[in-house]
């Protein structure tokens, strides 16, 4: 993460190695975050007392128990500029008083990414579902990440086994949070969070496009958000399934023109100044002339200014009448700013 960060800004990026305190029984590791938090707070005090460095210039990023340790540091050293919690650990922290877990009062600005927020029992979710920041993001709903499919063997591994076991095999969802954050450093606009009460509501498009005050960006640039911060507000978005996780959300509306009613489906691809996307299915069913169909698509490329839209349809059945289907009109709306 530090190497990626240094590609875009001039910062001092320090990693805290507390392997000796984290690779132990989980109950002990959960207690060790108090020591780690105290040490981080002491280091910030040293920077302030010896070099006049303001805590407001400090950004503490922590994953899992590290996020809880970051919160502990913020409780001990008030005035820290920002804390980012990457899927803060759930066991022994979920539902506890704010004094003993990561909370929005721990820094001037706290942002949280939830990627494994399913209940610990029976789903083995390792991250908190509880809101813990000024901005709480739930990519892909916050529980099951694309590209992560838990194996049945993970259901019989105990908590300490998970902590010390094969991380990518068992804790893929949990680890996605720091991968999303790292990817967001180079893909600023590819992680737009839409305000919504639930993931299902987000998927219907009820919160599309972003409101007049804009949407926050999940990850590195979350602190650039200038809109109103609302208590208990969740933010949702979709991501890719591997490596390049950034996605750009559009609403595509197509009005059909056809020689006859026909069963089939159609896809669209977007072409712009920065490149093009693959094809995305918009509708499958009866294609009737004059009918209009809409879909929300999360594309893998920032195409920039839209130049054209490719329309491709397929017939599900062999039709001797050789029907023709086309797009009478296509409207594409960008989610971040609502432009068409």
Secondary structure, 3 states (H helix, E strand, C coil): CHHHHCCCCCCCCCCCCCHHHHCCCHHHHHHHHHHHHHHHHHHHHHHHHHHCCCHHHCEEEEECHHHHHHHHHHHHCCCCCEEEEECCECCCCCCCCHHHCCCHHHCCEEEEECCCCCCHHHHCCCECCCCCCCEEEEECCCCCCCCCCCCHHHHHCCHHHHHHCCHHHHCHHHHHHHHHHHHHHHCHHHCECEEECCHHHHHHCCCCCCCCCCCCECCCCHHHCCCCCCCCCEEEECCCCCCCCCCEEEEEEEEEEECCCEEEEEEEEEEECCEECCCEEEEEEEECCCCEEEEEEEECCCCCCEEEEEEEEEECCCCCCCCCEEEEEEEEEECCCCCC
